[in-house]
Amino acid sequence: MVDCPGAGSTTHAKRAFYGKNVEGGRGLGGAAFSPGNWATRFVDQSASRAGGSGLATRAADVAFQAVPKDSGVKAFLQTSNAYGWDVKRKLIWLGSRSFMFRALFARYIDEEAHGRADIGHIDDFVCQECTRWSGLGAIDILAGVLDISNDDRNELRSWYERHAAFYKLLSVSNDTLRAVNLISGQPYQIRIDMKRHPFKVGQFLFGSLVPWRGEWCWSGEQQLWQDASEVEVEDLRRTMKRNSPSIVCRYWKEYEAQVRRQASELHEKTMTYYGKDLIVYPDGLSMAADWEKELRWHWESNPKHEVNRVIEKHGLKKGRPEIELPKDLLEHQGGLGVFVNPDEGKEIVTGFTSLIAGLERKGGILTEDEQCAIRGFFAADAVSPRFVQRVLEEYGDESAKTAFLLRGDLPSYWLDYLLRRDKGHFYRKRYPSLSVI
């Protein structure tokens, strides 16, 4: 077997010509806000489409059937689930200490937090990370283990969509807060369990909320502003919409509808320009040149008054938007494949020459580069299952089986298994990688 660490010898990126919106990084657990350095990892789909309910329950049955009847773990999991923090304690234990996730958790902390398990990174892992347990995360497994209603299970599985936003406190008591989301205007009743808390009426803060049984509770840490007199709400709203549109879509349905509508229109125009959804380039400069032509075509196809409005609103010095691509992408010589995904926008994979050479062997002996390219294509968390399926539809799947040492009569779900294992976040609710300002 060829060892292909990481994602193999190829690198992967997901970007759209209308701007970079790379998935990854921390901050969604309520960590300190840093303008211009926002991203989201998990992006997101309903548990029913993910097959989460039955799959998580079956996985939990197998994992916990050998637990002794007098097990302390079992007793702990059977304690009350009345409040969100009751469930959160179990989630943190399961995600960081249980045999199912502790090794994955440790690796995540090493990679993302340099070995320091702070509140923000712990919350990110237990709430949003998908794992090689068939693409399931800690929230999916816990929802299958706890003795709770189906409504509670669905709510727990939705915790990957934490409402990370700026809030203003409208009222404060010993056990509840009333707050308004300054980005969307949505009101929240927040249950707290703190004998002494720092919250005061009129405070501004940044944090993440998750729902539980008709109320909300904090998830992760919060950042407070004691003096909010200089906070510009419109600036906050514009910054969130520009840098974290997928997060804003979670709690602002009108904005979500606007983003999805514009993404759909953009997809139609892009398909009109290319006439196909899979485009291959020999190198990065060829791709950049083609994207420049496409951008001009999009720009010139708009009514002149609309063009002038956008130029004035965004202060475009050259009279139109510019494409900014990373240097390594521009200089790439190993072939690039671009998939025009109606759900995700444009997806890019580098090292496409080796990938296609391997697939065209139709199950024959692969070189090391070809095997790594195929395995890396599957493992890349920025490449959607739809992209993988489209490439296999075009070039065949025989060499994919060879790359993963799959032989003989395989069950019909072999491809679904590989895709779910490495791309679980695509089976949750997702939003277009598009910002509407």
ABEGO torsion letter per residue (X at the ends): XBBBBEAEABBBBBBBAAEBBBBEEBGAAGBBBBBGABBBABBEBBAAAAGAAAAAAAAAAAAAAABBAABAAAAAAABBAABAAAAAAAAAAAAAABAAAAAAAAAAAAAAAGGBBBAAAAAAAAAABBBABGGBBAAAAAAAABBBBAAAAAAAAAAABBBBBBBBBABBBAABBBBBBAAAGBBBBBBBBBABBABBBGBBBBBBBBBBGGBBBBBEBBBBBABAAABBAAAAAAAAAAABAAAAAAABAAAAAAAAAAAAAAAAAAAAAAGBABBBBABAAAAAAAAAAAAAAAAAABBAAAAAAAAAAAGBAAGBBBBBBBAAAAABAAEBBBBBBAAAEBBBBBGAAAAAAAAAAGGBBBBAAAAAAAAAAAABAABBAAAAAAAAAAAEAAAAAAAAGBBEBBBAAAAAAAAAAAAAAAABBBBBBBBBX
